[in-house]
């Protein structure tokens, strides 16, 4: 028979898949001898069984009450006893941290009788009635489905009537009255009374937490964080300890290091006379953890000792929730803490310096997504002026947008293409859609460990919390700054998550320090600063990676920039980009040519321009491979728009005039070259086969540029790539033309010119016949953009705007297949192409030059598939270098599970 319940003394962090992250870590802390209130965990298997059938698994209830008996024995109290009752918390705990996305119910076991016993045993009637109203509020909304806003409205009304700023100032009589209001509210909304049976409360709370795995915000968060839907959540049942028993009690959240900067030392928030949900909800402003040293030095010293124990044990930044109950410290949770991108690099480098982890482990602890965030621009504070206000810098970065005051409005405006900043007094888990849609989050209350801060850091979203001087009026959709400035919804503001400043208008941006370092090499090199930590991570990645990293570059300037970013060559030089601007006229002449002579003249005019382009790129990349793709797009892209031409000609004729002869000629050419689906028409290798002289002109320009660079003492390494090959015979014909032209160039220049000839694998047929194509190809470059389009049958320009958002929402995709490689479909074709190509030609070089070459998850796939290099845009090179190093270490989980 399946086992569904484990005591905290029976597990450990190695059982995280079964016990969830929270349950596994509670068991681990128990094993370490830390002061953890006793309890037990219902497994993720129990959750999955419940979600499958809608019923609690057979035997689970018996196991729960067997383990409850052990908790009751340890506490010397029973659940539901009228005098000094045992009370329980029921909390979710998935394998991966999902802060605030699922349900929690505290104070299970209170009822009309036991609340009196709790008052007597604790010596505080107010505490007992406050605990009861919390249970009613949580149980009513979480388990019984009452709109939580109704409870908040009743609480707010009572505070307004009493003229107090928060619930701490409500007296015992007020809370007793509130309990009655809540009970009536539950009855009115559900048609049933709040259950007085503690056993029923416990059973229903457990099932409600299981069910919350499929709640809307939990599903949205999982999609955002790429967490699988089939894991389920564990549930942790634990003896309650109380931080709201007076001034010698309190609750807090602590980190072993600053999760925003990575600086070492205890860091966090503390709230005297409060329960834990008060801290993370941000409904009252906390005090810094250092204030606990003054309030309760004994508990502070014990907490510091426990923090050091946990960081040494987990060898990472730890996030801890704790409660002090009348001078006794209790540890309620620990996990590997979420952190900003800056902190991730700094912490990894410092832990390596301290000998807690190896340099390879330090590299595995950071990601390309985090590096990309550090490369984002920052505000030019010299041009910013005076800020409207300042808050706590909870998640760094710089973002501007129009202020909006609720989640739905943020989603609506963002969907229309507007950049928004979500402004709230404090956020709740229900604000997740708006936080995802917004560029930044600004709250009037809450600390760096509040819900807004934790979720924003996890998403890499700019966030400023606890801007206490702001008066946020969500109903009036405005906020008022300390100087009296009123900012209405729709007004642009700028939020600096690195300093906590909030500015009016849109502040100009400048490169970040990390971007300046990547472009110039200037940096202090110390692990305590992100620049130095990034430098060390990239140095380690370069030392261990197997994949080379090349750039997609079409100009000498792009090539030089790519080399500064660490490119080991150019994996894709798109020659069509060299025919824009004034040169477009020469392509027009080639298309409009009425004879071979006219076409040859147009190509001859293009030759020196192409040669000049190639010479500059080869000089910038001297000694490194430069893969030059022959002309790829259909010819109509070089001609004016068909509709515009037709209108010009028709208007001239309608006015009785004579249309411009050139327009008439162009319109005829456009009509002649028009295709219903040009991306599957006359382009790529097909152009080379039907337009005489086109391939020869481009190859001659390449060959002469190679000869010129060679005579100048350089070491040019040009490679010629034929696009859109679907059959080996196409490549064979073009390759013979290439060899002939290069031989002519060698003879005329007196310099031996040889260039490898390869092809792009961007059609399913090319991948499936790669063994035959490799007979003629000296290298493959996987064009995964077109390969994705032709495999899925998608037109990228159309489908991304039309239905991709629906596919993502409904879980058809977890990410766009144009952003992250589709491993099952496109990825299988990639593996076939690599394996069959190397069967024919064992020394075949294979790379990738589509957008996927700079995507972190795709880089890991390409490493595993045996590719030799990835190629991406210059600005994505550092990300690709880092991820190639992590891939070499076997670091396969590139999502940020922290």
N, C-alpha and C positions, 0 to 999 in steps of 0.2 A: 504494500500500500504506500502511496506517495506520502512524503513528509512535507508539510507545509509551514511549519513554525520552528524557529531556532531561537534559543535563548542567546542573549548577548555574550554569554560565556562560552558559546559553542561555535562561534564563527570567527571570521578574520577577513582582512582586506582581499585575500585571494579568492573569496567567494562573492565578489561584487556582482557577477552576473546573476547569481541566485538571490543574494540578500540586498541588492541595490547598493549604490554608493554609500548612502547614509547608514544603512544597517551594517554593512561590512566594516565601516569605519568606527561605528559605535562598539562593535565587537573587538576591533583592533585596540581601541583605547581601553576597553575593559581588560584585555590581555596585558596591556602595558601597565596596569595598576592605577590608571588615572581615575578620578572620582566621577564615575558615570552613574546616573540614576538607573536602577535595574529595569530591565524590560526585555522584550523579545521582538522578533521580526517575522512577519508573514511574507513568504517568498514571492518572487516574480512569477514562478510557476503557478502559484495560487491565483494570482491576478489573471494570468492568461486563461486559466481554466474558467474563472468567473466570467471573463469577457466573452468567452466562446459560448457558454451555456446560459448566461444570465442568472445562474444560481451559484451559491457558495459551494465549493467542492466538498464532497462527502468526507467526513472526518475532520474537517478544518475546525469546526466549532469546538469539538472535544479537545483538540490540541491547544486551541487558544485558552480554554479555561484551565487546562492542566498547567500551562505556563503561567497563567495569571495567578494560580495558587502559589507558585514559587515566588512571584513578586510580592504577593500579600504576606507570605511568611517572612521574606527579607525585610519588609517595611513594618511588620507587626501591625498591620491594618488591613481591613478588607474593603473591597469595592462595595460601596453602598451602605456601609454601616452608618448608623445615624450619628454616632459620636466619633469625631476625628476620622473622617472617611479617607480611604485611599482614592486619590483621583489620578486619572491617566491622560496622557496626550496620545493622539493618533495622527501620525505624520506620514506623508508619502516619502519615497526614497528610490528614485529610478537609478538605473546603471550609470547614466550620465546626468550630471547636474542640470536641473531644469528649475532655476530659482523662481518660486512663486507661481509656477504654472499649474500645479495640482493642489489638492486640498489638504488642510490641516484642521483638526478639531481638538481643542484643549479643554481641560477641566471635566472630562467625561467622568460621570459618577455623581455629580451634584443633582439634587432634586429639592423639593420643598422641605424635606426633613433633614437631609444631610447638610444643607447650607447652614442650618442652625448649629449643627455639631461642628462644622468647620469654623464658624464664628467663635464658638466657645473654645475650641482647641487652639486656635491661632491667637486668640485674645484680640481679634480685630473684626468687628462686625462689618466695617466698610470693605475690608479685603474679601470677606466671604461673599458679600452681595455683588461686588465688582466681578469676582470670578464667575458667579452664576450668570450675570448678564452677558459676560463674554461667551460662556457656553451656549446660551440661548441664541446669541447673534451668529456664532459660527455654525452651530448645529442647524439652526433654522435656515440659513442660506445654503450651506454645503450639503446637508443631508435631506432637508425637507423642501428645498427649491424655492424658498422665499427670496424675493428680490433684495439683495443686500442694501440697496439704496434706501429701502424702507426703514431698516434698522438705523442707518446713518442719519436719516432725516429725523427720526425720533430722538436720537442722541443729540443732534445739533439743536433741535427745538428746546430740549431740556436745558442745554448749556446756555442758550440765548435767554431763556426765562430766568435762569439763576444768575445771569450776567458773569459767567466764568469763561476763561479762554480755552480750557481743555478739560478732559474728563477727570484728571487728577484732583481738580477742585470741587468735584461733586461729592456731597456727603452721603452718609449711610442711608438716610431717608430718601435722598434723590435716587440712589441706586436701587433701593427696594421698590420705589415707584417705577423705575425703568424696567425692572424685571417683570412687573405686572403688565406694563405696556407691551413688552416683547412677547409675553405669553399670549396675550390677546391678539397680537399681530399675527403670530403663528397660527392660531386657531382660525382667524378670519381668512387668512390667505390659503390655508391648506385644508380646512375642514376637520382637522384633528388636533388634539392637544399635544404639547411637548411631552415626550415619553418620560415617565418618572422612573422607569426601571433602568438601573445602571447597565445591566446585562444587555438590554435592548439598545441602549445608547451605544454601547461598545460595538455590538454586531453591525448596526446600521452605519456607524461611522467608518468602520473598516471597509464595508462594501462601497460606501460613497467615495472613499479615497481610491479604491480600485477603479471605480467608474470614471473618476476624474482623469484617468489616463487618456480617455477618448474625448475629453472636453475640448471645446473649440480653441481655447488659448494654448492648451498643451499640444494639440495637433499643429497649430500654426508655428509654435516655437520649434517643434521637431522638424518641420519642413525648413524653417530658417536655418537651423543648426545641423541639418542632414543626419538626424537621429532616427534610426529605424522605428517603424510603427509597431513592430511585433514583439518588442522587448517586454512591455508591461512594467508596472512599478511594484516595488515591495512596499509594505506598510510596517511602520515601527510603532509599537505600543510601549509606552514608557511611563514610569511613575512621575507624576508632576512634581516639580520643584518651583518655588515661587520667588520672583524678584520684586513683587509688588506688596511686600509685607512691611514696608516702612523705609526709613532712611538708611538702615543697615542692610538693605537688600537692593537688588537691581539686576539688570540684564545688559549684555553687550555682545558685540561682534569684534573679534580680534584677528589680525593677520600677523604672521611671523615677520613679514616685511611689507613695506608700503606697496599695495597692489597697483598704484598709479605710476610710481617712479622706480620701484625696485629697491629703494634704500633699505638697509637692514634695520632691525630693531622692532619691538612690538608697536603695532599700529592698529587703531580701530576706534570704535565709538562705544560709549557707555551711557546708560540711562538709569539713574537711580529710581527706586520705587516703581519699577515697570517690568512687564513681561516681555519676552523676546519679540513678539509680533509688533510691539510698539516701536522697537528699534528699527526693524527692517521695513516697516510700513512708512516710516518717515513722518508720522502724524505728530510727533513731538521732536523738537530739535535736541540732539544728543550733546554730550560733552566729549572732548577727546579722551582717549583711553588713559592718557597721562594724568587726567584729573582723578582717576581711581586711586592712584598712588597717594594722593592727599586724603581722599575719603576713607579708604580702607587699605592701608599699606600692607597688611598681612595677606589679604586676598590678592593684591596686585603682585606681590613677590611670588606667591604660589602660581598665579597665572603665567608669569614670565618663565618660571621653571617648566611648566607644562608646555608652553610654546616652544621652548628650546628642545624639550624631549621629542615633541612631534616633528619639528623640522629636521632634526637629526635622523629620526626614524623614517620619515617619508622622503627625506632628501629633496625637499621642494618647499615652495611657499605653501603654508597651510592657512586655511580659513577656519576659524573656530567660533562657535556660538557657546556662550556660557551664561550661567545665572548664579548670582550670590543670594542665598537665602539666609538672612539673619547671620551674616558673617561666614557662612559655609559656602565654599566655591564648588560648583558643579559644572562638569563639561558635558554639553548637550549635543555637540556635533563637531566633526572636523572633516575637511575635504581638501583636495588640492585646489588652491584658490584661483579664481578667475583673476586675470590681470590685464593691464593694457599691453599694447605692443611694445612700448618703451620698456616697461617693467619686465616683460618676458625675456628680452635680450640681456638686460642688466642682471637680472636674477640668475639666469643660466651662467653668465660669465663669472659672477661672484661665487656661486656655488662650486664652480670648477676651481676657482682660486682657493677656496676654503677646503678643497679636497673631498667634498661630499659627493661630487659626481665627476666623471671623466670628461675630457674635451668632446668625445663623441656623444656622450649623453647630453652635454650642453647644446650641441648642434641639434640633437633630436628634440630638445625642449622648445625650439623656436620654429616658426613656419614662414613660408613665403607670403602668406596673407598678412601676417604681422609686419613683415618687412615692407610690404607694399603700403601699409598704413603709415609707417614711419617716413615714407617717401612723399606723403601728401604735403601740399603747401601749408604754410602757417600764416597768420595775420601779420601784416606789416604794422606793428604797433606804433611806429613813428607817424603813421598817417591815420591812426584810428581816432584820435581825440580822446576826450574823457568818456569813460564807460558810464552806462546807465546805472549799473550796479555791479557788485561782485558777489560770487558765491564760492562754493567749494569746487575746485577742479577735479571732477570725479572720473572723467574719461577724456583723454587729450585729443587734440585735433582742432581744426578751425572750420566752421560751417556758418553759412548765412542763409536766411530764408524768411518767408513771411510768418509772422506769429499766428499760431492757431491754438485753440484752447480746449479742444477735445479730440479724442482719437478718431472718431468718424470723419471729422472735418479734415484732419491730417491725411487720412486715406483718400478722401475724395479729391482734394487738391493735388496730392502727389500723383494720383492716377491721371490727372489732366496735364501733368508735366510741370507742375509748380514745385519749387523747393520750399519746404516748410520747416519751422521750428515748433515742436510741441511744447507748450507752456502749461504746467499744471502746478497746483499747490503741492501735491505729491502724486506720484503715479501708483497705480495698482496693477496687478497682473492683467486686468481687463484692458489696460492701455497698450498692451503689446502690439496690436496692429498699427496703432499710431506711431509707436516708437520705431517700428520697422520702416514705416513710410517716411518718417522725418529725417532731416539732415542732422538735427541736434535735438537734445531734450534739456529743458530748463525747468527746475522746480523751486518753489519758494521755501519748502521745508525738506528735511531729511539730510542725512550725512553721507559720507562716502561708502557706507555699507547699506544704505537704503536700497529699496527695490530698484529705483531708477538707476542708481549708480552701478549696481551689480549686473543688471541686465544690459545696460549700455556698454559696460566694459566687455562683457561677453560677446557682444555683437560688433565691437569696434566702432561704436557710435559716439559722437561728441556729446558730452553731458556736463552740465553745471548744476549742482544740487545746493539746497540750503541757502538760497539767496534771500535771507531773512528780511532784508530791507524792502523787498518787493511786496506790493500789495496786489495779489493775484485775484482777480474777479472773474471766475470762469463763467458765471451766469451772464455777466455783462460783456464777456469776451474782450477783456482788456487787462492790462496791469499798469500799476502806477509806480514809477521809480522814486527813489528817496528825494529827488529834487522837485517832485511834482509832475514830471513829464508823464503823460498818459500815452500808452502804446496800445492802440486798438488792433483787433484782429485784421490781418492783411498787411500790417506794417512790417517792413523788412528790418530784421535785427541780425547781429552777428554774435556768435557764441564761441568763446575761446575756452575749450576744455582743458587747456594746459595751464592757464592762469586763473580761470574762474571769472574772467571779465565778460560782460555783456555790453555790446556797443550798439548805438543806433545806426541804421543803414547797413550797407554792404562794405565791409572793410577790405582794402586791397590785400592780395596774397603775395607771399614771397616763398622761395624754396626753403624747405626744412633743412636743418643742420645735417641730417643724414643724407639728403639728396645732394647737398653741396659737397659732402665728403665723397659720395659715390662718383661725382663728376670731376672732382679735382684731386681727391686723395688726401685732402687736409682734414685732420682730426687729431684728438689728443691721445687716442689709443688706450685709454684707461677703461677698465671694466665697469666703473661706476657711472659712466655716461653712455647714453645709447649709441653715440657715434663709435666709440671704442669697442663696445660690445658687438655692434654690427660688424665692424672690421674683423674682429676675431672669429665670429661665426662664419663669415664669408671665406676667410683664410683657411679655416678648417674644412669647409665644404669643398673648396677648390683642391685641397690636398687629398680628399678621400673619394671624390666623385669619379665615376667611370665615364659618364656622358659628357661629351664636349658641349659647349653652349655657343651657338652662333647667332647672328642677328639678321633680321630682315631689313635691308637698307638699299636705297635706290639712288642716293647721291653721295658724293665725296664727303659732304658735311655729316650726313647720317652715318656713314662708315666710320668717320673719325670719332663721332660721339659714341658709337657702339664700341669702339676699341677702348675708349676711356672707361666704359662700363664693364669691361672685361670680356668682350666678345673674342672668340677664338676663330673668327672668320665670318663670312656672310653666307648664310644658308639659302637666302632668296633675294636676288636682285631682279626686280620686276622692270623689264625694259619698256613696257607700255607707259610707265610713269615718265619716261624720258621724251614722250611724244606729245606732251601737253603744251599749253601756251601757244607761242608763235609757231612751234614745230608742227602743230596740228595741221597747218596749211600744207605742209609737205606730204603728210599722209593723205590729205584730201586729193592732192595732185596724183598720188599713186592710185587712189581709188577711181579717180575720174579719167585716168589715162585711156586714150582711145587706141593706143598702139603700144607695142613692146618698147619702142624708142622713148615715148613719153614716160612710161612706167620706169624704165631704166634711169632716165634723167632725174625723176623724183627720188628714186632710191639712192642715186649717186649723191644727191644733195644731202640726204640724211646720213650718209656714211661718215663724213668727218665729225659731225655732231655726236654720233654714237661713239666713235672712237675716242673723242675727247672725254665723254662721260665715263667710259670704261677705264681710261687711263687714270683719271682722278680717283676712282674707287680702288683700283689696283694699287695705286700709290698709298692711299690711306690704309689699306689692308696688306701692305707688302709682307710677303712671307707666309700669309694665311690664306686658306682657300676662299674663293669667291665664286659662288654658284650663280650663274647668270641664266635666267629663264628667258627663252626666246618669246617673241610676241604671243600673248595669250588671248586677250579679249576679242570679241567679234568686231568687225570693221565699223559697224554702225556707231560704236561708241566714239569714234573719231569724227563723226559727221554731225551737223546741226540736228536739232530735234525735228522729227518728221512733221509733227503737228504745226510747229512754228513756221516751217518752210511752206507747208501747204496753205496756211492762212495768209502768209505774205504774198504768195503767188495769186491766190484767189482774190484778195483785196485789190491787188493791182489790176487784175482782169475786170473785176466788178466796176472799177472806176473808169474803165475804158482805156486804161493805159497798157503799156507793155511791161510785163514782169521783168525783173532783173534776170538777164540770161544766166548769170551764175547761179541764182536761186533755182531757176528751172533745171539747170544741169545737176545741181546738188539734190534736188527733190527726186529726179530720175534715179540718181545713184542710191539715195536712201531707199526708194521703193524697190530698187533692184536687189539691195542687200538686206531688205527687211525680212525678219524671221519672227514667227509667233513665239518661239522659245529660244532666243538667241544664245542662252547659256548652254544649251544642248545642241547648238548649231555649228556654224562655220567659225571655229575659233581654235586656238591652240595649234597642235600639229597639223590640223586640217588646213589651216591657213597656209602653212609652209608647203603643203603638197599641192595647193591649187593656185597660189599667187607666185608666179615665177620670179625668182631673184630675191624674195623677201628674206628667206633663211640665209642665202649667200651674203647679202648685205650685212646682216647682223653678225654672222660668223667672221666675215672679213674685218669688221670693226673691232671685234674682240681680239682676233689674231694680231692685228696691227697694233692694238694697245698693249698686248703682251710683248710684242717685239720691241716696241718703244720703251717699255719699262725695263726690259731685259738689257737693252743697250745702255740705259741709264744706271745700270749696276744694281737694279732691284731683283727681287725674287717673286715675280707674279705667279699666282696659282689659280688661274681662271678655270672654271668648270662650266660646261655648256649643258643646259637642262632643257629638254624637249617636253612641253606641257601637253596634257590631255591625251596621252597615248592610250589606246584601248586594245591595240593589237601589235605584236612584235614587228609585223611587216611595215607599219607606219614608221616605227623607230629605225628600222633597217634602212629605209629609203633616205630619211633625213640624215642619218649618221654617215652614209656614203657621201652625201653632199657636203657635210661638215668636214670630213677628212679631205675631200678634194680641195675645198677652199683653203684650209689650213696649210696644205702642201703648197698651194700657190703663194700664200703669204710667206711661208718659210723661204721659198725660192726668191721671191722679189725683195725681201728684207734682209736676206742673208743671215737670219737668226732662226734656229730650229724652234718651231712653235708646235707644241702638243697640248691639247686640252682634253681631259676626260669628258666623255659624253654619257649623260644619264637621262633619266626621265622622272617626271612626277607620277606617283601612283595616286590618282584622284578619282578613278572610276572603279566600280566594283569589278568589272571585267578585267581591268589591269591587275587588281589584287589577286583575282582567281587564276590568272594566267601568268603570274609573276615569274614562274620558272622559265617560261619561254621568253618573256621580255628580257630577263637577265642575260640571255644569250647575246644581246646587243647592248645592254645598259651596263656601264661601269659603276654606276651608283643609282640608288633610289632616293627620292625625296617624297615623303608622304604629304600630299596636299589635303590635309584633313578637313579643310573648309568644304571643298567640293566633294570630297569623299562622303562627308556627312550629308550633304544635300542630296547626292545621288543615291545613297543607301536608304535614307529615310523617305526620299521622294518629296523633300521640302524645297521650297524656294525661300531662301533665308530672308530676303528683303520683304517678303509677304507674311510669312507665318509668324515671325517673332512679334509683329504688331497685332496680328489677328487673333491667334488662339493660344500662344505659348503661356500667357498668364493663367488661362483656364487649365491648361495641362499641368502647370506647376501647382495650382491650388488643389486640383483633384488627385495629385500624386502620380500622374502618368510619368512625369519627370521629377526627379529630385533636384536637377539642375539642367539648364539648357544644354542640349548636346552640342551646341556651337561654342559653349564656354568650357565644358568639361567633357572629355572623350567618352562616347558611348561604348563602354567596354564590351558589352555583350554582342553588339552588332558591328559597328565600325571597328571596334577593337579587335574583333575576331578576324576581320579582313586584313587589318594591320599585321596580325600574327601570321596569317597565311602568306602575305606578301613577303615578310621577312624570312620565314622558314623556306618557302619555295625558291625565293630569289637566291638565298645562300646555298641551297642544295645544288643549284646550277653553277653559281659563282661564289665559292666559299669566302673570297676576300671582298665581297660586295659591301660597300659602305652604304648605310641606310640612315637617313635622318628624317626629321619632320619640320615642315615650315609653315603649317597652318597656325591659326590663333591658339590652338591647344599647346603649342610649344612653350608658352609662358604661363600656362595654367598649372598650379601646384599639383593637383591630383593627377592631371594628365602626364606630368613629368615622371611621376612614380610609375605610371603604367608603361611609358616608353622605356624606362630603365628596365623594367621587368620583361618587356618584349624583346630586349636585346638590341635596341637602336644604338647608333654610334653618337648621334648628336640631336639636340633640339635647336630650333631657330625661332626667334621671336623678335618683337619690336625692341629697339634699344633700351627703352625705359623699363622693360620687363626682364632684362638680362640678369640683374642682381637676384630677382626672385627665382628665376630658372636655375642660376648657379647654386643658390642655397638649397632648393628642393632636390637638385641632382645629387648634392652631397648627402642629404637626408635619405634619399632613395638608396644610395650605396650602403647606408647603415642598416637598411631593412626597415626603416621607419615608414610604415605603410599607411598609418592613420593620419591623414593630413588635415582632417577637420579638427577644429579647436575644441577638444573634449573638456578642456578646463573650464 
